[in-house]
Amino acid sequence: PGKPYVLALARRRDGGGGGPLEPLAAFTTNPAGAAVVDAIGPIRQIVRASTPAERRYLVIAVGTPAQLGPVVQTQVD
């Protein structure tokens, strides 16, 4: 609770290797450890890109966009 996190895109499902994470939105959890993050604009821009792109995965990492820490949660298909 009360810690900063970042919703980001990663090239690998586990968030490791394959290049840096691409931050989409920063947020801080509430006292219950939850948060609502609004990142629809950046995601919509990425989805509508005119050139094909490799698959990427949503991840949550500890820290701020300027200083990302370890990935603590990853997208599951």
Secondary structure, DSSP 8 states (H G I E B T S, - for coil): ---EEEEEEESSTTS-SSS--EEEEEEE--TTS------HHHHHHHHT-SS-----EEEEEEEETTEEEEEEEE---
